[in-house]
Amino acid sequence: MNIYDTINQLAAELKETPEYKDLQASYEKLSQNEEAFKLFKDVNDIQKDLQAKQMSGQELTQEDMTKANELGQQMEKTEEIVDLMSKEQSMQQLFQDINGAVSKSMDELYHDLNN
């Protein structure tokens, strides 16, 4: 079996996990609340803008930081977003577990460096 076939199989199987299904349901619930979904999109947009500024060497302004903080505070008060973030953390834990299992082969290769 080709390693990429295995990766594609893993990607398909991830979509069948409880973590993914919970995340999907949470996202669908968020998208049904127009106000919460707009806030979520606004936060995503400002994060992209701030990252682009930083990567291009621009300094972030006080206005940038204030806007990001205000949106962050609003997010923390929005149940649908808080729930989505919790579900994202569960998926991230699953990804970390997978990465650990995959990385184990390299750890085993270099095991004698740790002795």
C-alpha positions, 0 to 999 in steps of 0.5 A: 500500500502506498503511504498516500493511500494510508493518509487518504484513508486516515483523512476519511476515517477522521471524518467518522470520529466522534470528535469530528462529528461533534465539531461538525455539529457545533459548526452547523449550530454556529452557522445557524445563528447569524449574529454569532456566525458574523462575529466568528467570521469577523474574528477570523478575518481580523486574525488573517489581517493581523497575521498578514501584517506581521508576516510583512513586517508591519507593526500592529497598531493599538487600534488593531489590538483593541479591535482584536481584544474586543472581538475576543471578549465578545467571542468568550460570551457567545455560547456557540463559539465557545462550544465550537472552540471546545470541539476544536480543542478535542480535534487538536488533541486527536491530531496531536495523538496521531502526530505522536504515533507517526513521529514515533518511528523517527524517535525510535530511529534516533533512540540511541542519541538519548542514551 
